[in-house]
Amino acid sequence: MNFFYFRLMCCLFVSIGMLSKLRYFGFWKRLSMFNLISDLKETNQLVLLSGVLSIWIGDSAASIVGSKFGRIRFPGTSKKLEGTLASILAQIIFVCFVTNLNFFVVLSILFVAFVEALTTQVDNVILPIILYSLLTLVLWLNKF
């Protein structure tokens, strides 16, 4: 068996396991029991998961799909359009599992995915900060 497909299957099984644990075994309730997070509304969960969403989900999907199936490169970078589209799709699917999908959340994901595609420097630091800021802004705007 090709090593790439082995890594892909492992990533898929780990992702499914993590999602099932987060969603069905009351992960959020256990966290609030220990007073680590005081108010866990659905959008707050997503804001707190901005690092997981942008790096673990988005960057991993972009790397796997872009390196294996990518054909169209972005100008000036080695990153590929197919990887960016996979990143966007994977993040949207993850958001659907965690909370309700919102138009502004999708816009935030799109923005961060294209920032990731066009950056040539280390993006693992800046992407969670950008997504956290955008999702916090979305949360703040939804209060009005």
N, CA, C and O atoms as CSV, one atom per row, in Angstrom:
chain,resi,resn,atom,element,x,y,z
A,1,MET,N,N,0.854,-1.174,0.000
A,1,MET,CA,C,0.000,0.000,0.000
A,1,MET,C,C,0.903,1.242,0.000
A,1,MET,O,O,1.925,1.290,0.685
A,2,ASN,N,N,0.505,2.212,-0.765
A,2,ASN,CA,C,1.253,3.459,-0.854
A,2,ASN,C,C,1.233,4.178,0.499
A,2,ASN,O,O,0.202,4.208,1.172
A,3,PHE,N,N,2.367,4.752,0.895
A,3,PHE,CA,C,2.472,5.424,2.190
A,3,PHE,C,C,1.541,6.621,2.277
A,3,PHE,O,O,1.044,6.931,3.360
A,4,PHE,N,N,1.289,7.307,1.153
A,4,PHE,CA,C,0.384,8.450,1.146
A,4,PHE,C,C,-1.024,8.037,1.559
A,4,PHE,O,O,-1.656,8.719,2.366
A,5,TYR,N,N,-1.519,6.930,1.016
A,5,TYR,CA,C,-2.867,6.490,1.345
A,5,TYR,C,C,-2.957,6.018,2.790
A,5,TYR,O,O,-3.999,6.167,3.430
A,6,PHE,N,N,-1.887,5.456,3.300
A,6,PHE,CA,C,-1.854,5.073,4.705
A,6,PHE,C,C,-1.981,6.306,5.598
A,6,PHE,O,O,-2.755,6.300,6.555
A,7,ARG,N,N,-1.216,7.377,5.289
A,7,ARG,CA,C,-1.308,8.626,6.059
A,7,ARG,C,C,-2.693,9.237,5.940
A,7,ARG,O,O,-3.240,9.742,6.920
A,8,LEU,N,N,-3.259,9.193,4.743
A,8,LEU,CA,C,-4.593,9.751,4.528
A,8,LEU,C,C,-5.639,9.009,5.351
A,8,LEU,O,O,-6.509,9.638,5.953
A,9,MET,N,N,-5.564,7.681,5.387
A,9,MET,CA,C,-6.521,6.903,6.180
A,9,MET,C,C,-6.345,7.177,7.665
A,9,MET,O,O,-7.331,7.303,8.392
A,10,CYS,N,N,-5.098,7.272,8.126
A,10,CYS,CA,C,-4.863,7.579,9.540
A,10,CYS,C,C,-5.436,8.942,9.904
A,10,CYS,O,O,-6.074,9.096,10.945
A,11,CYS,N,N,-5.209,9.919,9.053
A,11,CYS,CA,C,-5.742,11.260,9.286
A,11,CYS,C,C,-7.264,11.237,9.324
A,11,CYS,O,O,-7.874,11.895,10.167
A,12,LEU,N,N,-7.874,10.491,8.425
A,12,LEU,CA,C,-9.333,10.390,8.376
A,12,LEU,C,C,-9.881,9.747,9.644
A,12,LEU,O,O,-10.841,10.251,10.227
A,13,PHE,N,N,-9.282,8.641,10.075
A,13,PHE,CA,C,-9.761,7.968,11.272
A,13,PHE,C,C,-9.569,8.815,12.525
A,13,PHE,O,O,-10.444,8.840,13.391
A,14,VAL,N,N,-8.448,9.504,12.633
A,14,VAL,CA,C,-8.219,10.378,13.778
A,14,VAL,C,C,-9.218,11.523,13.776
A,14,VAL,O,O,-9.743,11.892,14.826
A,15,SER,N,N,-9.487,12.090,12.598
A,15,SER,CA,C,-10.449,13.191,12.502
A,15,SER,C,C,-11.845,12.744,12.898
A,15,SER,O,O,-12.533,13.437,13.647
A,16,ILE,N,N,-12.260,11.606,12.405
A,16,ILE,CA,C,-13.592,11.093,12.758
A,16,ILE,C,C,-13.666,10.812,14.256
A,16,ILE,O,O,-14.675,11.110,14.895
A,17,GLY,N,N,-12.617,10.247,14.810
A,17,GLY,CA,C,-12.599,9.985,16.247
A,17,GLY,C,C,-12.666,11.247,17.068
A,17,GLY,O,O,-13.391,11.307,18.061
A,18,MET,N,N,-11.911,12.269,16.661
A,18,MET,CA,C,-11.928,13.535,17.393
A,18,MET,C,C,-13.293,14.201,17.303
A,18,MET,O,O,-13.811,14.700,18.301
A,19,LEU,N,N,-13.880,14.210,16.101
A,19,LEU,CA,C,-15.188,14.833,15.943
A,19,LEU,C,C,-16.245,14.116,16.768
A,19,LEU,O,O,-17.094,14.759,17.385
A,20,SER,N,N,-16.201,12.788,16.784
A,20,SER,CA,C,-17.202,12.070,17.563
A,20,SER,C,C,-17.025,12.335,19.051
A,20,SER,O,O,-18.010,12.438,19.783
A,21,LYS,N,N,-15.786,12.448,19.503
A,21,LYS,CA,C,-15.562,12.749,20.917
A,21,LYS,C,C,-16.031,14.154,21.262
A,21,LYS,O,O,-16.665,14.363,22.296
A,22,LEU,N,N,-15.722,15.121,20.398
A,22,LEU,CA,C,-16.126,16.495,20.668
A,22,LEU,C,C,-17.645,16.632,20.669
A,22,LEU,O,O,-18.215,17.318,21.518
A,23,ARG,N,N,-18.278,15.990,19.736
A,23,ARG,CA,C,-19.704,16.195,19.529
A,23,ARG,C,C,-20.575,15.355,20.464
A,23,ARG,O,O,-21.550,15.856,21.022
A,24,TYR,N,N,-20.228,14.093,20.632
A,24,TYR,CA,C,-21.161,13.173,21.268
A,24,TYR,C,C,-20.835,12.807,22.710
A,24,TYR,O,O,-21.688,12.251,23.403
A,25,PHE,N,N,-19.657,13.095,23.169
A,25,PHE,CA,C,-19.323,12.692,24.523
A,25,PHE,C,C,-19.237,13.863,25.490
A,25,PHE,O,O,-18.628,13.740,26.552
A,26,GLY,N,N,-19.833,14.991,25.144
A,26,GLY,CA,C,-19.945,16.102,26.069
A,26,GLY,C,C,-18.630,16.766,26.423
A,26,GLY,O,O,-18.429,17.161,27.571
A,27,PHE,N,N,-17.735,16.896,25.465
A,27,PHE,CA,C,-16.435,17.512,25.714
A,27,PHE,C,C,-16.587,18.925,26.260
A,27,PHE,O,O,-15.886,19.312,27.196
A,28,TRP,N,N,-17.506,19.698,25.676
A,28,TRP,CA,C,-17.673,21.100,26.086
A,28,TRP,C,C,-18.219,21.200,27.502
A,28,TRP,O,O,-17.846,22.109,28.244
A,29,LYS,N,N,-19.090,20.289,27.883
A,29,LYS,CA,C,-19.638,20.324,29.239
A,29,LYS,C,C,-18.555,19.997,30.268
A,29,LYS,O,O,-18.525,20.574,31.355
A,30,ARG,N,N,-17.673,19.071,29.918
A,30,ARG,CA,C,-16.587,18.742,30.844
A,30,ARG,C,C,-15.641,19.916,31.040
A,30,ARG,O,O,-15.158,20.145,32.149
A,31,LEU,N,N,-15.374,20.656,29.980
A,31,LEU,CA,C,-14.496,21.816,30.108
A,31,LEU,C,C,-15.116,22.876,31.013
A,31,LEU,O,O,-14.428,23.453,31.855
A,32,SER,N,N,-16.419,23.138,30.842
A,32,SER,CA,C,-17.054,24.159,31.661
A,32,SER,C,C,-17.177,23.696,33.119
A,32,SER,O,O,-17.255,24.523,34.028
A,33,MET,N,N,-17.196,22.369,33.341
A,33,MET,CA,C,-17.234,21.861,34.703
A,33,MET,C,C,-15.976,22.252,35.472
A,33,MET,O,O,-16.045,22.517,36.672
A,34,PHE,N,N,-14.840,22.289,34.802
A,34,PHE,CA,C,-13.587,22.629,35.447
A,34,PHE,C,C,-13.322,24.130,35.449
A,34,PHE,O,O,-12.226,24.563,35.804
A,35,ASN,N,N,-14.305,24.922,35.060
A,35,ASN,CA,C,-14.210,26.380,35.011
A,35,ASN,C,C,-13.081,26.879,34.118
A,35,ASN,O,O,-12.548,27.965,34.344
A,36,LEU,N,N,-12.713,26.095,33.105
A,36,LEU,CA,C,-11.715,26.570,32.161
A,36,LEU,C,C,-12.323,27.578,31.202
A,36,LEU,O,O,-11.668,28.530,30.778
A,37,ILE,N,N,-13.565,27.358,30.876
A,37,ILE,CA,C,-14.267,28.250,29.957
A,37,ILE,C,C,-15.619,28.525,30.591
A,37,ILE,O,O,-16.371,27.597,30.889
A,38,SER,N,N,-15.925,29.793,30.795
A,38,SER,CA,C,-17.127,30.116,31.549
A,38,SER,C,C,-18.396,30.049,30.699
A,38,SER,O,O,-19.406,29.507,31.147
A,39,ASP,N,N,-18.361,30.582,29.498
A,39,ASP,CA,C,-19.575,30.650,28.696
A,39,ASP,C,C,-19.314,30.011,27.345
A,39,ASP,O,O,-18.596,30.566,26.513
A,40,LEU,N,N,-19.902,28.838,27.131
A,40,LEU,CA,C,-19.670,28.134,25.877
A,40,LEU,C,C,-20.939,28.123,25.031
A,40,LEU,O,O,-21.686,27.145,25.027
A,41,LYS,N,N,-21.168,29.191,24.336
A,41,LYS,CA,C,-22.234,29.199,23.347
A,41,LYS,C,C,-21.657,28.622,22.071
A,41,LYS,O,O,-20.444,28.440,21.969
A,42,GLU,N,N,-22.499,28.332,21.101
A,42,GLU,CA,C,-22.021,27.663,19.897
A,42,GLU,C,C,-20.955,28.470,19.166
A,42,GLU,O,O,-19.958,27.902,18.719
A,43,THR,N,N,-21.140,29.760,19.036
A,43,THR,CA,C,-20.157,30.556,18.313
A,43,THR,C,C,-18.869,30.674,19.115
A,43,THR,O,O,-17.782,30.717,18.540
A,44,ASN,N,N,-18.983,30.728,20.437
A,44,ASN,CA,C,-17.774,30.791,21.259
A,44,ASN,C,C,-16.919,29.549,21.079
A,44,ASN,O,O,-15.692,29.641,21.085
A,45,GLN,N,N,-17.541,28.395,20.920
A,45,GLN,CA,C,-16.795,27.172,20.686
A,45,GLN,C,C,-15.953,27.311,19.425
A,45,GLN,O,O,-14.788,26.915,19.397
A,46,LEU,N,N,-16.540,27.863,18.405
A,46,LEU,CA,C,-15.843,28.025,17.146
A,46,LEU,C,C,-14.690,29.013,17.269
A,46,LEU,O,O,-13.626,28.806,16.686
A,47,VAL,N,N,-14.898,30.080,18.021
A,47,VAL,CA,C,-13.825,31.054,18.237
A,47,VAL,C,C,-12.660,30.390,18.967
A,47,VAL,O,O,-11.499,30.602,18.620
A,48,LEU,N,N,-12.978,29.593,19.973
A,48,LEU,CA,C,-11.928,28.917,20.725
A,48,LEU,C,C,-11.210,27.850,19.901
A,48,LEU,O,O,-10.066,27.504,20.198
A,49,LEU,N,N,-11.861,27.337,18.889
A,49,LEU,CA,C,-11.261,26.325,18.022
A,49,LEU,C,C,-10.608,26.919,16.784
A,49,LEU,O,O,-10.326,26.188,15.834
A,50,SER,N,N,-10.362,28.210,16.767
A,50,SER,CA,C,-9.823,28.846,15.558
A,50,SER,C,C,-8.452,28.293,15.180
A,50,SER,O,O,-8.154,28.164,13.993
A,51,GLY,N,N,-7.622,27.970,16.146
A,51,GLY,CA,C,-6.324,27.383,15.842
A,51,GLY,C,C,-6.449,25.984,15.263
A,51,GLY,O,O,-5.763,25.634,14.303
A,52,VAL,N,N,-7.330,25.188,15.856
A,52,VAL,CA,C,-7.577,23.839,15.351
A,52,VAL,C,C,-8.165,23.910,13.945
A,52,VAL,O,O,-7.793,23.139,13.061
A,53,LEU,N,N,-9.080,24.840,13.757
A,53,LEU,CA,C,-9.749,24.962,12.463
A,53,LEU,C,C,-8.788,25.388,11.366
A,53,LEU,O,O,-8.808,24.819,10.275
A,54,SER,N,N,-7.956,26.370,11.635
A,54,SER,CA,C,-7.089,26.899,10.574
A,54,SER,C,C,-5.864,26.027,10.324
A,54,SER,O,O,-5.450,25.874,9.175
A,55,ILE,N,N,-5.276,25.454,11.366
A,55,ILE,CA,C,-4.039,24.695,11.193
A,55,ILE,C,C,-4.311,23.200,11.066
A,55,ILE,O,O,-3.911,22.575,10.083
A,56,TRP,N,N,-4.984,22.631,12.048
A,56,TRP,CA,C,-5.178,21.187,12.054
A,56,TRP,C,C,-6.067,20.731,10.903
A,56,TRP,O,O,-5.746,19.760,10.218
A,57,ILE,N,N,-7.177,21.421,10.689
A,57,ILE,CA,C,-8.110,21.010,9.646
A,57,ILE,C,C,-7.703,21.592,8.293
A,57,ILE,O,O,-7.451,20.849,7.344
A,58,GLY,N,N,-7.639,22.919,8.209
A,58,GLY,CA,C,-7.412,23.575,6.925
A,58,GLY,C,C,-6.041,23.326,6.338
A,58,GLY,O,O,-5.924,22.933,5.177
A,59,ASP,N,N,-5.003,23.550,7.123
A,59,ASP,CA,C,-3.642,23.404,6.615
A,59,ASP,C,C,-3.321,21.953,6.273
A,59,ASP,O,O,-2.616,21.685,5.300
A,60,SER,N,N,-3.834,21.021,7.062
A,60,SER,CA,C,-3.604,19.601,6.781
A,60,SER,C,C,-4.279,19.176,5.481
A,60,SER,O,O,-3.677,18.491,4.654
A,61,ALA,N,N,-5.528,19.585,5.307
A,61,ALA,CA,C,-6.237,19.237,4.066
A,61,ALA,C,C,-5.564,19.875,2.856
A,61,ALA,O,O,-5.440,19.245,1.806
A,62,ALA,N,N,-5.130,21.123,3.003
A,62,ALA,CA,C,-4.454,21.803,1.892
A,62,ALA,C,C,-3.149,21.105,1.540
A,62,ALA,O,O,-2.813,20.963,0.364
A,63,SER,N,N,-2.429,20.679,2.537
A,63,SER,CA,C,-1.151,20.014,2.299
A,63,SER,C,C,-1.332,18.678,1.599
A,63,SER,O,O,-0.633,18.379,0.631
A,64,ILE,N,N,-2.264,17.879,2.083
A,64,ILE,CA,C,-2.479,16.551,1.503
A,64,ILE,C,C,-2.988,16.653,0.076
A,64,ILE,O,O,-2.421,16.041,-0.830
A,65,VAL,N,N,-4.050,17.418,-0.134
A,65,VAL,CA,C,-4.650,17.504,-1.467
A,65,VAL,C,C,-3.759,18.285,-2.423
A,65,VAL,O,O,-3.603,17.895,-3.580
A,66,GLY,N,N,-3.177,19.375,-1.955
A,66,GLY,CA,C,-2.327,20.185,-2.826
A,66,GLY,C,C,-1.089,19.455,-3.296
A,66,GLY,O,O,-0.697,19.588,-4.455
A,67,SER,N,N,-0.460,18.681,-2.412
A,67,SER,CA,C,0.753,17.972,-2.814
A,67,SER,C,C,0.461,16.780,-3.711
A,67,SER,O,O,1.268,16.437,-4.575
A,68,LYS,N,N,-0.681,16.151,-3.514
A,68,LYS,CA,C,-0.990,14.948,-4.288
A,68,LYS,C,C,-1.713,15.260,-5.601
A,68,LYS,O,O,-1.384,14.688,-6.640
A,69,PHE,N,N,-2.688,16.158,-5.559
A,69,PHE,CA,C,-3.540,16.384,-6.721
A,69,PHE,C,C,-3.420,17.773,-7.317
A,69,PHE,O,O,-4.041,18.055,-8.342
A,70,GLY,N,N,-2.648,18.637,-6.708
A,70,GLY,CA,C,-2.578,20.028,-7.140
A,70,GLY,C,C,-1.896,20.212,-8.482
A,70,GLY,O,O,-0.861,19.605,-8.757
A,71,ARG,N,N,-2.490,21.058,-9.313
A,71,ARG,CA,C,-1.933,21.358,-10.631
A,71,ARG,C,C,-1.721,22.859,-10.828
A,71,ARG,O,O,-0.734,23.270,-11.437
A,72,ILE,N,N,-2.638,23.676,-10.318
A,72,ILE,CA,C,-2.609,25.113,-10.570
A,72,ILE,C,C,-1.931,25.814,-9.399
A,72,ILE,O,O,-2.432,25.788,-8.276
A,73,ARG,N,N,-0.793,26.438,-9.667
A,73,ARG,CA,C,-0.049,27.145,-8.621
A,73,ARG,C,C,-0.500,28.599,-8.514
A,73,ARG,O,O,-0.887,29.228,-9.499
A,74,PHE,N,N,-0.437,29.113,-7.277
A,74,PHE,CA,C,-0.643,30.540,-7.075
A,74,PHE,C,C,0.634,31.261,-7.500
A,74,PHE,O,O,1.731,30.740,-7.302
A,75,PRO,N,N,0.503,32.452,-8.081
A,75,PRO,CA,C,1.705,33.171,-8.534
A,75,PRO,C,C,2.635,33.518,-7.368
A,75,PRO,O,O,2.196,34.057,-6.352
A,76,GLY,N,N,3.908,33.204,-7.526
A,76,GLY,CA,C,4.904,33.564,-6.535
A,76,GLY,C,C,5.026,32.626,-5.357
A,76,GLY,O,O,5.859,32.858,-4.481
A,77,THR,N,N,4.222,31.568,-5.302
A,77,THR,CA,C,4.309,30.606,-4.203
A,77,THR,C,C,4.330,29.194,-4.775
A,77,THR,O,O,4.127,28.990,-5.972
A,78,SER,N,N,4.575,28.241,-3.915
A,78,SER,CA,C,4.516,26.843,-4.339
A,78,SER,C,C,3.171,26.208,-3.985
A,78,SER,O,O,2.973,25.014,-4.209
A,79,LYS,N,N,2.254,26.993,-3.437
A,79,LYS,CA,C,0.961,26.479,-3.002
A,79,LYS,C,C,-0.005,26.415,-4.184
A,79,LYS,O,O,0.095,27.185,-5.139
A,80,LYS,N,N,-0.936,25.477,-4.088
A,80,LYS,CA,C,-1.787,25.181,-5.238
A,80,LYS,C,C,-3.252,25.448,-4.931
A,80,LYS,O,O,-3.687,25.364,-3.783
A,81,LEU,N,N,-3.999,25.771,-5.972
A,81,LEU,CA,C,-5.413,26.119,-5.858
A,81,LEU,C,C,-6.233,24.954,-5.321
A,81,LEU,O,O,-7.136,25.158,-4.510
A,82,GLU,N,N,-5.934,23.750,-5.756
A,82,GLU,CA,C,-6.689,22.582,-5.295
A,82,GLU,C,C,-6.524,22.371,-3.788
A,82,GLU,O,O,-7.469,21.966,-3.111
A,83,GLY,N,N,-5.353,22.639,-3.275
A,83,GLY,CA,C,-5.125,22.544,-1.836
A,83,GLY,C,C,-5.919,23.577,-1.063
A,83,GLY,O,O,-6.456,23.288,0.007
A,84,THR,N,N,-5.992,24.785,-1.608
A,84,THR,CA,C,-6.775,25.843,-0.956
A,84,THR,C,C,-8.258,25.496,-0.950
A,84,THR,O,O,-8.939,25.705,0.054
A,85,LEU,N,N,-8.758,24.973,-2.050
A,85,LEU,CA,C,-10.173,24.577,-2.107
A,85,LEU,C,C,-10.463,23.427,-1.142
A,85,LEU,O,O,-11.525,23.391,-0.521
A,86,ALA,N,N,-9.525,22.493,-1.014
A,86,ALA,CA,C,-9.696,21.407,-0.039
A,86,ALA,C,C,-9.684,21.944,1.384
A,86,ALA,O,O,-10.424,21.458,2.240
A,87,SER,N,N,-8.855,22.935,1.638
A,87,SER,CA,C,-8.807,23.565,2.957
A,87,SER,C,C,-10.148,24.210,3.300
A,87,SER,O,O,-10.668,24.046,4.404
A,88,ILE,N,N,-10.691,24.938,2.344
A,88,ILE,CA,C,-11.984,25.610,2.564
A,88,ILE,C,C,-13.076,24.582,2.814
A,88,ILE,O,O,-13.864,24.733,3.748
A,89,LEU,N,N,-13.136,23.540,1.996
A,89,LEU,CA,C,-14.163,22.514,2.143
A,89,LEU,C,C,-14.035,21.781,3.480
A,89,LEU,O,O,-15.040,21.548,4.152
A,90,ALA,N,N,-12.825,21.421,3.866
A,90,ALA,CA,C,-12.623,20.705,5.131
A,90,ALA,C,C,-13.022,21.572,6.326
A,90,ALA,O,O,-13.626,21.075,7.277
A,91,GLN,N,N,-12.692,22.852,6.282
A,91,GLN,CA,C,-13.056,23.740,7.385
A,91,GLN,C,C,-14.563,23.926,7.471
A,91,GLN,O,O,-15.121,23.962,8.568
A,92,ILE,N,N,-15.224,24.043,6.336
A,92,ILE,CA,C,-16.682,24.207,6.340
A,92,ILE,C,C,-17.350,22.942,6.883
A,92,ILE,O,O,-18.306,23.036,7.652
A,93,ILE,N,N,-16.863,21.770,6.496
A,93,ILE,CA,C,-17.423,20.520,7.023
A,93,ILE,C,C,-17.217,20.444,8.536
A,93,ILE,O,O,-18.126,20.038,9.260
A,94,PHE,N,N,-16.048,20.825,9.017
A,94,PHE,CA,C,-15.779,20.817,10.460
A,94,PHE,C,C,-16.717,21.768,11.197
A,94,PHE,O,O,-17.240,21.428,12.258
A,95,VAL,N,N,-16.930,22.959,10.636
A,95,VAL,CA,C,-17.829,23.936,11.267
A,95,VAL,C,C,-19.243,23.383,11.333
A,95,VAL,O,O,-19.945,23.604,12.320
A,96,CYS,N,N,-19.674,22.666,10.298
A,96,CYS,CA,C,-21.014,22.069,10.309
A,96,CYS,C,C,-21.170,21.060,11.443
A,96,CYS,O,O,-22.258,20.924,12.002
A,97,PHE,N,N,-20.093,20.349,11.790
A,97,PHE,CA,C,-20.151,19.400,12.902
A,97,PHE,C,C,-20.173,20.102,14.256
A,97,PHE,O,O,-20.818,19.624,15.189
A,98,VAL,N,N,-19.482,21.222,14.373
A,98,VAL,CA,C,-19.327,21.885,15.663
A,98,VAL,C,C,-20.480,22.836,15.956
A,98,VAL,O,O,-20.979,22.865,17.081
A,99,THR,N,N,-20.907,23.603,14.980
A,99,THR,CA,C,-21.918,24.633,15.205
A,99,THR,C,C,-22.690,24.873,13.917
A,99,THR,O,O,-22.458,24.212,12.905
A,100,ASN,N,N,-23.599,25.815,13.969
A,100,ASN,CA,C,-24.368,26.165,12.771
A,100,ASN,C,C,-23.510,27.000,11.836
A,100,ASN,O,O,-22.769,27.882,12.271
A,101,LEU,N,N,-23.621,26.712,10.554
A,101,LEU,CA,C,-22.849,27.439,9.559
A,101,LEU,C,C,-23.476,28.806,9.336
A,101,LEU,O,O,-24.695,28.940,9.234
A,102,ASN,N,N,-22.627,29.807,9.263
A,102,ASN,CA,C,-23.051,31.196,9.136
A,102,ASN,C,C,-22.335,31.792,7.922
A,102,ASN,O,O,-21.204,31.408,7.625
A,103,PHE,N,N,-22.975,32.719,7.226
A,103,PHE,CA,C,-22.373,33.343,6.051
A,103,PHE,C,C,-21.062,34.036,6.399
A,103,PHE,O,O,-20.094,33.941,5.644
A,104,PHE,N,N,-21.018,34.727,7.525
A,104,PHE,CA,C,-19.817,35.451,7.917
A,104,PHE,C,C,-18.695,34.506,8.356
A,104,PHE,O,O,-17.516,34.827,8.207
A,105,VAL,N,N,-19.059,33.362,8.888
A,105,VAL,CA,C,-18.059,32.362,9.225
A,105,VAL,C,C,-17.421,31.819,7.946
A,105,VAL,O,O,-16.209,31.609,7.893
A,106,VAL,N,N,-18.237,31.596,6.922
A,106,VAL,CA,C,-17.714,31.132,5.637
A,106,VAL,C,C,-16.796,32.186,5.024
A,106,VAL,O,O,-15.751,31.848,4.468
A,107,LEU,N,N,-17.176,33.453,5.122
A,107,LEU,CA,C,-16.304,34.523,4.625
A,107,LEU,C,C,-14.971,34.552,5.376
A,107,LEU,O,O,-13.921,34.770,4.773
A,108,SER,N,N,-15.014,34.334,6.677
A,108,SER,CA,C,-13.789,34.294,7.475
A,108,SER,C,C,-12.900,33.137,7.036
A,108,SER,O,O,-11.687,33.296,6.903
A,109,ILE,N,N,-13.503,31.980,6.811
A,109,ILE,CA,C,-12.745,30.812,6.359
A,109,ILE,C,C,-12.128,31.070,4.990
A,109,ILE,O,O,-10.969,30.728,4.753
A,110,LEU,N,N,-12.901,31.673,4.092
A,110,LEU,CA,C,-12.378,31.999,2.757
A,110,LEU,C,C,-11.185,32.942,2.843
A,110,LEU,O,O,-10.173,32.736,2.174
A,111,PHE,N,N,-11.309,33.973,3.663
A,111,PHE,CA,C,-10.239,34.948,3.802
A,111,PHE,C,C,-8.961,34.295,4.328
A,111,PHE,O,O,-7.876,34.510,3.788
A,112,VAL,N,N,-9.102,33.498,5.383
A,112,VAL,CA,C,-7.936,32.863,5.991
A,112,VAL,C,C,-7.314,31.839,5.038
A,112,VAL,O,O,-6.091,31.703,4.994
A,113,ALA,N,N,-8.134,31.127,4.285
A,113,ALA,CA,C,-7.595,30.146,3.342
A,113,ALA,C,C,-6.778,30.823,2.243
A,113,ALA,O,O,-5.739,30.303,1.836
A,114,PHE,N,N,-7.237,31.970,1.765
A,114,PHE,CA,C,-6.474,32.657,0.728
A,114,PHE,C,C,-5.251,33.385,1.300
A,114,PHE,O,O,-4.252,33.548,0.599
A,115,VAL,N,N,-5.317,33.819,2.551
A,115,VAL,CA,C,-4.113,34.358,3.195
A,115,VAL,C,C,-3.066,33.251,3.311
A,115,VAL,O,O,-1.881,33.478,3.065
A,116,GLU,N,N,-3.511,32.060,3.685
A,116,GLU,CA,C,-2.596,30.926,3.792
A,116,GLU,C,C,-1.984,30.580,2.434
A,116,GLU,O,O,-0.803,30.244,2.344
A,117,ALA,N,N,-2.784,30.665,1.396
A,117,ALA,CA,C,-2.302,30.310,0.060
A,117,ALA,C,C,-1.299,31.325,-0.472
A,117,ALA,O,O,-0.405,30.968,-1.238
A,118,LEU,N,N,-1.435,32.559,-0.083
A,118,LEU,CA,C,-0.579,33.603,-0.641
A,118,LEU,C,C,0.597,33.979,0.246
A,118,LEU,O,O,1.405,34.828,-0.130
A,119,THR,N,N,0.707,33.354,1.428
A,119,THR,CA,C,1.839,33.661,2.314
A,119,THR,C,C,3.025,32.786,1.955
A,119,THR,O,O,2.886,31.606,1.635
A,120,THR,N,N,4.177,33.395,2.018
A,120,THR,CA,C,5.391,32.627,1.776
A,120,THR,C,C,6.157,32.386,3.074
A,120,THR,O,O,7.072,31.564,3.113
A,121,GLN,N,N,5.788,33.094,4.128
A,121,GLN,CA,C,6.458,32.948,5.426
A,121,GLN,C,C,5.749,31.880,6.257
A,121,GLN,O,O,4.854,31.188,5.772
A,122,VAL,N,N,6.159,31.763,7.495
A,122,VAL,CA,C,5.542,30.797,8.408
A,122,VAL,C,C,4.129,31.281,8.725
A,122,VAL,O,O,3.947,32.305,9.384
A,123,ASP,N,N,3.145,30.544,8.255
A,123,ASP,CA,C,1.758,30.960,8.432
A,123,ASP,C,C,1.088,30.295,9.622
A,123,ASP,O,O,-0.045,30.647,9.952
A,124,ASN,N,N,1.740,29.355,10.271
A,124,ASN,CA,C,1.120,28.667,11.400
A,124,ASN,C,C,0.944,29.565,12.616
A,124,ASN,O,O,0.201,29.219,13.535
A,125,VAL,N,N,1.602,30.692,12.637
A,125,VAL,CA,C,1.457,31.632,13.740
A,125,VAL,C,C,0.342,32.622,13.435
A,125,VAL,O,O,-0.478,32.919,14.304
A,126,ILE,N,N,0.305,33.127,12.230
A,126,ILE,CA,C,-0.601,34.225,11.907
A,126,ILE,C,C,-2.024,33.756,11.578
A,126,ILE,O,O,-2.982,34.479,11.852
A,127,LEU,N,N,-2.177,32.579,11.004
A,127,LEU,CA,C,-3.516,32.123,10.605
A,127,LEU,C,C,-4.486,31.975,11.779
A,127,LEU,O,O,-5.612,32.461,11.677
A,128,PRO,N,N,-4.109,31.328,12.893
A,128,PRO,CA,C,-5.047,31.264,14.020
A,128,PRO,C,C,-5.386,32.638,14.582
A,128,PRO,O,O,-6.511,32.865,15.027
A,129,ILE,N,N,-4.424,33.555,14.566
A,129,ILE,CA,C,-4.686,34.911,15.076
A,129,ILE,C,C,-5.695,35.627,14.187
A,129,ILE,O,O,-6.618,36.274,14.681
A,130,ILE,N,N,-5.518,35.509,12.879
A,130,ILE,CA,C,-6.463,36.146,11.946
A,130,ILE,C,C,-7.847,35.537,12.087
A,130,ILE,O,O,-8.837,36.264,12.176
A,131,LEU,N,N,-7.930,34.208,12.108
A,131,LEU,CA,C,-9.242,33.560,12.213
A,131,LEU,C,C,-9.902,33.864,13.550
A,131,LEU,O,O,-11.108,34.102,13.604
A,132,TYR,N,N,-9.128,33.858,14.628
A,132,TYR,CA,C,-9.672,34.209,15.945
A,132,TYR,C,C,-10.245,35.629,15.925
A,132,TYR,O,O,-11.335,35.869,16.443
A,133,SER,N,N,-9.509,36.565,15.326
A,133,SER,CA,C,-9.977,37.957,15.264
A,133,SER,C,C,-11.252,38.079,14.434
A,133,SER,O,O,-12.189,38.776,14.825
A,134,LEU,N,N,-11.285,37.407,13.300
A,134,LEU,CA,C,-12.476,37.482,12.447
A,134,LEU,C,C,-13.689,36.844,13.109
A,134,LEU,O,O,-14.786,37.400,13.048
A,135,LEU,N,N,-13.510,35.686,13.742
A,135,LEU,CA,C,-14.639,35.029,14.394
A,135,LEU,C,C,-15.105,35.796,15.619
A,135,LEU,O,O,-16.295,35.787,15.931
A,136,THR,N,N,-14.197,36.458,16.317
A,136,THR,CA,C,-14.586,37.319,17.435
A,136,THR,C,C,-15.391,38.503,16.923
A,136,THR,O,O,-16.374,38.902,17.548
A,137,LEU,N,N,-14.987,39.064,15.801
A,137,LEU,CA,C,-15.743,40.149,15.181
A,137,LEU,C,C,-17.135,39.680,14.763
A,137,LEU,O,O,-18.113,40.405,14.949
A,138,VAL,N,N,-17.231,38.482,14.203
A,138,VAL,CA,C,-18.529,37.926,13.820
A,138,VAL,C,C,-19.402,37.745,15.057
A,138,VAL,O,O,-20.587,38.077,15.030
A,139,LEU,N,N,-18.833,37.226,16.131
A,139,LEU,CA,C,-19.574,37.058,17.375
A,139,LEU,C,C,-20.058,38.396,17.909
A,139,LEU,O,O,-21.199,38.511,18.356
A,140,TRP,N,N,-19.208,39.396,17.866
A,140,TRP,CA,C,-19.568,40.723,18.348
A,140,TRP,C,C,-20.675,41.337,17.477
A,140,TRP,O,O,-21.602,41.952,18.004
A,141,LEU,N,N,-20.585,41.173,16.160
A,141,LEU,CA,C,-21.596,41.730,15.253
A,141,LEU,C,C,-22.939,41.029,15.390
A,141,LEU,O,O,-23.983,41.642,15.167
A,142,ASN,N,N,-22.925,39.740,15.756
A,142,ASN,CA,C,-24.174,39.004,15.935
A,142,ASN,C,C,-24.938,39.444,17.172
A,142,ASN,O,O,-26.122,39.134,17.301
A,143,LYS,N,N,-24.287,40.162,18.087
A,143,LYS,CA,C,-24.979,40.634,19.289
A,143,LYS,C,C,-25.894,41.821,18.975
A,143,LYS,O,O,-26.817,42.118,19.733
A,144,PHE,N,N,-25.634,42.491,17.860
A,144,PHE,CA,C,-26.430,43.662,17.519
A,144,PHE,C,C,-27.501,43.357,16.521
A,144,PHE,O,O,-28.256,44.248,16.135
